[in-house]
Amino acid sequence: MQRFVAAFIIAAGAVLTVESAQPPPGAPKPGEGGRFDVLIRNARVMDGTGNPWLRADIGIAGDRIAAVGHLGAATATRTIDARERIVAPGFIDVHSHAGDGLRNAALHQGQPLIAQGITTIVANPDGGGPVDLAAQRAALEAARPGPNVALLIGHGSVRSAVMGRARREPTADELQKMKDLVRRGMAEGAFGLSSGLFYVPGSFAKTEEVIELAKVAAEFGGLYTSHVRDEGNYDAGVRASVREVIRIAEEAKTIGIVSHMKALGRDSWGMAPALLQDMEAARARGVQVFADQYPYEASSTSLGAALAPGGVEPTVAIVTENLRRRNGPDAVLIASYRADPSLAGKTLTEIAKARGVDPVTAALALMDGGNASIVSFNMSEPDIEAIMRAPFTMASSDGALVAVGGSHPHPRDYGAFARRLAVYVRERKVVGLEFAIRSMTSLPASVFGLTDRGVIRPGAFADLVIFDPAVIRDAATYAQPQTLAEGVSDVLVNGTPVRLDGKFTDASPGRVLRK
């Protein structure tokens, strides 16, 4: 009978090795003689829970981890030598716009994600995505994604389907129709409700409407995650907006997440400690509130949303004030503009100068010409670091997946997870490696209910990343944003290698997950 080995750390700090005659429930059985499909040797295993690494081998049978420990006599169809590198659970991006890109035949493997060690993304954030999740699931499955995909049902999409862009409260009948759409989305496997209360039409919704829809998600064990109503001081203010997430989570009796948490613009710099204090106070009284964050000083959105949010008419006065809030025209970089792709990579200041006009006039002209996607430099490093240190903060990218060329996107698309490990762990020592890995793996898996993912243990899915913590880095910059991350040598998704020894395989083993 095959024996399975698992190592655990007990409170005293000693290593306790437990052997059992049977694998844990749900774990696959390797073949006779200790043969596995994949065997990872010479690994420094960091299991995702926050524990320090331990030397161990990992045996994989099918799509799951079958054994962790000293597997000296085992053999395998494929053996990977980790060469003393860190082996961690595959990274989970809880706020990703890459879902559409994964449906593209040229992008479906998600190489910019895989190169960072991302093996699972959560799609349809900010209240967006389709209302018909069954159709989205079918399209993704047909495309064969490289990473796994978990879906959310978007409040903004649901509201649009029922009310269009109406700037009012729903009638009782309209609210019931929205509830029915959320219920259908949850039944189709959504992991929760997302909202974008900064964006139209979410900005037209009152808190009570969102609470009622979050209650429906909660019936299925789903959570609530939100691009908050105001990340700076546009209107409600960032502190009131974070408190709104807390209220929705508390009254809906579910998990609430402040998406890509930040304090936007100089007027709001230094607010992070107060925001975190409010979240800690809520947690102390039993509210399940969390945050996610990408590790950059710049955000990205549309020019219209940045300078005329909430569907207001863009006037000179409004755009002037909101451009100031965004730290001025030097801090606004055009990422893409269909009417004139040559503007990608230029600041509003540069565009205005070339046109012989002031930056506000230039911005208004761009919005009249079809809007633009921007990268906006508006965050402070002390706030970024404070949010990152919170034990309830998960890693995310807020990144998309687009073809190379024709745009100048945010480097987070290619570098968010590698940057956290390179800049904030290795260089600045803001958090430790174990803490950072936990924020990328077991914490998001626990919060989102991604069963048997985010940890390394027998019975868990074999989503794994092998990387060198001394080498991993984000090669993508604001000047060259579409450059693959470096330092991740091997990545497995559901037990299948998608990257081996620094090179991509032909495999696309990702799955569209269900709650």
N, C-alpha and C positions, 0 to 999 in steps of 0.2 A: 504494500500500500504506500502511495506517495506521501511524503511528509512535507509540510509547508512550514516556512520559517518567517516570522515577523518580528521586528525589533521595535521596542517602545522605550520611551524615556520616562522614568518614574520621578516623583517629586524630589527625591534626594539627588537627582542628577545622574544616577547610575543607569546603565543600559540593561534592560531586562529582555532577554530573548525567550520567546514563547514558541514552542513547537506543538503542532496538533496533527492528529492522524488524518483529519479532513480539512479541506479548504474552507474558508468562511462562506456563509450563505451567499449564493450568487456567483462565486468565483469559478472560473472555468478550470478544468483539470488538464494539465499538460500530459503529453503522451507517456507511455511506459518508459522507464529508465531516466526520468527527469528531462525529457526533451520538450523544448518550447518552440514556438514559432519565432520569437525574437528573444534574445538574451543580451542584456546590457551588462557589461563587465566594468570593473574598476571605477565605479561611480561614487561620487560624494552626494549621497541622496539627501535632499532637503525636501521633507515630505509635504510642505505647504502649510502646516499648522503653526509655524513660528518656531519649531524646534531647530536646533543647530543640525548641520549635516552629519551623517553617519556613513561610513564606508559600507557599501552593500552592492550586491548584484540584483538585477530585476529580471524576472522571467515573465514573459508575456505569452498567453495562449489566446488566440482569436483576438477579440477587441479589448480584453481585460488583462489587468495585472494578475498573475497567478501566484507569484511568490516574490518576496523581498527578503534578502539576507545573504548568507554565504552559500552560494550554489555551485561549489567547486566542481562537482561531478556532472553537472547538467550539460546538455548539448542543445543546439538549436539550429533551425533552418537558416537563420541570420543572426550573427553575433556582432554587436556594436561595442567597440572599445571606447568607453567614456574618457579614458586617459586622465583620471583624477579631476575631471570637470564636474561642475554642479549638474545634477539631474533633478529637475523640479517638475511639478505638475504643469501641464500646458497652461499658458496665461489666458485669462478670461477678460475680454473687453466688454464691460457692462454698458457702454454708451457708444455705439458705432453706427455710422451711416454707410457702411460697406455692403449692406444687403443688396442694393441695386447692382453694384459692381460685380458681385458674385454670380449674378445671373448673366453676365456678359461672357461670351465664349472665350474671349481673349484674356479675361481677368478671373475666371471662375476658381482657379486654384488659390487665389488670394496671396500671391507671393510676397507683397509688401507686409502682410500680416504675419505669414509664416516665418519670414526672416527675423521678426521680432520675438518669435516664440508664442504667438497668439494661436490658440487652437479652438477657441469658442468666442463668438461675438453675440451680443444682444442687439437686435435690429429694431427698427421703427421707434426711435427715441423722439423726444420733443413734441409728442402728440401727432407725429406723422406716420407715414406708411399707408398701405391699403387697408380698407375695411374688410375686404374678403381675404382672410388669412389662409383659407383653404386653397385659393388660387395662388397666393404667394408661395405657400409651401410647395405646391406642385411644381411651380416654375423653378424654384430653388433646387428641388430634388432632381428635376430634369437637367439642370445645369451642372450638377455634381460639384458642389463647393469643396474647396480644400479644407477649410475649418468647419466646425459645427456652428449652427445658427439657432439662436433662441429668439422667438418673436414676442413683441409687445403689441397691444391694440392701442391705437393713438386717439386721444381725446379730440384733437383738432380735426382728424379725419372723420371721426364719428359725428362731430357737430356739423361739419360741412355737409355730410351725407344727408343729414336731417334738416338743417336750417340754412345751408349755404353760408353766406357771410353776414347774416343778420346780426346787427348790433343790439341785442336785447336778450332778455331771459327767455328760456323755452317755455312753451305752454306745457300743461300736464301731459298732453298727448305726445308732444315732441320729446319731452324728457323720458317718457316710457319707451319711445322708439330708440332713443340713444342707449337706454339701459339694455334693450333687447340686442342691439348691435354689439355692445360690450360683452353681454352674456354669450352671444354667438362666437365672438372672438376668443373668449376664454374656453368655451367648449371645443374650439378648434386648436387648442393647445397653447394659447398665449400665456406668458409668465406674469402678466400684469398689465396695468394701464399706464401709459405715458402721457404727459401733457407738455405743452409749450405755451405757458401763459403769457410769455413775452410776445408771442407771435399771433397774428390774425389767423383763425378766428378764436383761438384759445383766450386771447386777451379780452374778448367780449364776455367771457363766462365769469359768473360770480363763484365764490368759493363753495357755496352750498351746492351748486350744480356738480362740481367736481367731486364733492364728498359723496353725493348720491351714486355717481358712476364708480368711484373707488370702492364703495360698498359692494357693488356687483362683482368687481374683480376679487374682492376679499372672500366672497362666497365660495370661490374656487381655489382659495389659498394664494391668490395673486397679490402682487405688491403694487405700489404707486410710485412712479419716478417722474420728476418734473424739472424741465427748464423753467426756473422760477420766474415770477411775474416781473421782477426787476433785479438785476444783478449789481446795479449801482445806485444812482439817485435820480433816475428818470422820472419816477412817479411815486409808486408805493414805497420804494427804498428796499435795499437788499435785506435789511434785518426783518422788516415786516414780511417780506416774501419768503424768507426761510421759515419764519413762524407760521406762515400759511401752510407750508408742507407739513409742519409738525401738527397743526390743527387737523388737516385732512387725514393724516395717518392715525391720529388719536380718535377722531370721530368715526372713521371708517373701520377702525380696529384692524389695521393692517400695517405693513412696513412702508415707510416713506423714505424716499431718497432725493436729496438735493443734487441734481445733475450738474456735472462739471462745475463744482462749487468754486466761486471766486468773489472778489470784491473789485468791481470794474470801475476804472477811472480814478484819477488822483483824489477826487472828492471823497471817495469811499476807501481809499487805502488806509490800512490799519484796522479795518473792521473785522478781520477774520477772528481775533480772539473773542469778540462779542458774539459773533455768529456761532462759534463753537461752544461758548458758554450756554447759549440758549439750547443748543442741541444736547449738551450734557445734562442740563436741568430737565429736559424732556425725557431723556433716557432714565434719569434717576427716578422719575415718577412712573416709569413703565412704558413709555412710548418707544416704539421701534423705529428710530430715525437714523439714517446713514447718509453718507455723501459719496460721490465719486469725483475724480479730478484727473486732468491731464497736466503734465509738468512743463508748461510753457508760460511765458509772460504775455503771449499774444493769443487772442481768440479769433474766431472766424465766423462770419455770418454774411448776410446780404447788406449792401450799402443802404438800401431802403429801411431794413429792420434796424440798422444802427443809428440812422440819422432821422428817421421819421417812423418810430415804432408805433405799434397799436393801430395801424391803419390811418393815422392822421394825415392831413394834407401837408406835404412838405413845403414850408414857406422859408424865406430867407432867415427869419428870426429863429424858427424851430431848428433848422439845419445848423445855423451858427452855434446855438447853445449845445446841441447834441454832438457837434464836432469837437467843441471844447471838452465835453464830458469824455470823449474818446481820446483825449490827450492831443488833439490838434491834427492838422492835415499831414504832418510828417509821420504820424503814427498810424495812418491808414494806407495800406498797401492793396492794390487791386490784384485779386487772385485770378479772376477770369471775367471776361466781358464779351459776350457773343457779337455785339455790334462792332467791336474793334478789338480783336484778340491781341493786337500789338501793345495794348495798355497793360497786359498782365505783367506783374513784377514792378510796376511803377507806383510811386506814392501819389496821393492827391496833390501834394505840393508840386511834384514834378510835372504832373499833367496840367495843372493850372498854369504853371510857368510856360510850358510849351504852347498853350493856347492863348496866352496873354490875358488871362482872367484871374480873378481871385478864387481860392479853393472852394468857397461855398457855391459860387456860380458853376464851377466845374462839377461839383457833386450833384447839383440840381440837373445839369445837362446829362450826366451819366444816368441818373434815375429816369429822366424823360426818355432816354434812349433804350431802356430795357433793363435797368438796374445792373448791378454787378455783384460778384462775390468778392469779399474783402478779407484781409488779415489785419487785425487791429491790435496794436500794442497798448495794452491798458491795465496790466496787472503788476503788482509789486512782489518782489522775491520774498520779503518777510511774510506776506499773506500766504503765498504759495507754500512756503515751508511750514507754517503753522497748521494749515489745513492737511498737509501731507502727514504730519506727525500724529494726527488724531487716530485712535485705534479703530474708529468706525468709518474711515475713509478708504474706499476702494479705488483701484486704478482703472483708468479709462483712456480713450484716445479722442473721442468725438470726431474721429477721422472718417473719411470717405475712401472709395476705391475707384480711381479714374484713370483713364489711359494716359500714358506719358505724352506730353506735348500739347500745345494749345491752351494750357492754363498754368497757373503758378500757385498751386494750392498750399495749404498750411503744411509744414513739415511733420506735424503730428500724424498724418496719414501713414508715414513710413517709419517714424521714430519714437512714438510716445513711450512705449514700454522699455525700449532699449535706453532711452534718455533717463528714465527714472533710475535705472540701475547704474548707468555711467556717471551722470551728473550728481544726482541727489544721494546715491549710496556711496559710490567709490570716491568721487572727487570732493563733494561738500560734506559728506557724512551727516546728512540731515536725518536719515533713518538708517537702521542696520539692514543687512541683506535679508536676514530671516523675516524682519518686519515687512520689508518691501515685497518679498515673495508671497507672504501671507495675503497682502492687499491685492495681489494679482490672481490668487488661486483659491484657497479654502474660504476666505471671507466672502468673495462674490458668489462662490458656489453655494455657501450656506444661505446667504441673503436671498438669492434668486431661486433656491430650491433645485439646483442642478445636481440631482442625485448621483452619487458615485463619481463625481468629478471634482477637480480642484485639490485632490490629495493623492499621495502615493501610498497605497496599501493593497494587500491582496483583495481582490474583488472589485476594485475601482476600475473605471475605464482607463485604458492605456493612452491617455493624452499626456505626452511628455515632451519636455524641452531639455536639451543638453547645451550648456553654454559655459564660457570661460568668464568669470566675473572680473578678471583683470583686463579683458579685451573688449567685452561687449560695449557697443557705443552706437549712438544715433548719428549716422553719417549725413542724414538729411538736414539741410539748413534752410533759412529763409531765402537765400539766393539760389540754392540747388535743392528744392524740397523733395524731389522724386528720386531719392537715392536710398538704396536698401540699407538696412541696419547691418552692423557687423558684429561678429562674436558668437552667434548662435550656430552651432555646427550641425545639430540633428534635431528633428521635430517629428513626433509620431502623433497621429490623430486616429483614435479608435484602433490602436495597435498597428497601424500601417505607416511606414516611414514616408513623409512628404519632403523631407530634407535629410540628406545623408552626407556627412563630412563636408558641409558647406555648399552642397549642390542640391538643387531641387530634383525630385523624382517626377515620374509622370502620374503619380497617384493623386486622387481627389476623394478621400474617404469621409469627408464631413457629412454630418447628418443634420436634418432640421428637427430640433428637439421639441418635445412636448412637455408641458407642465404636468 
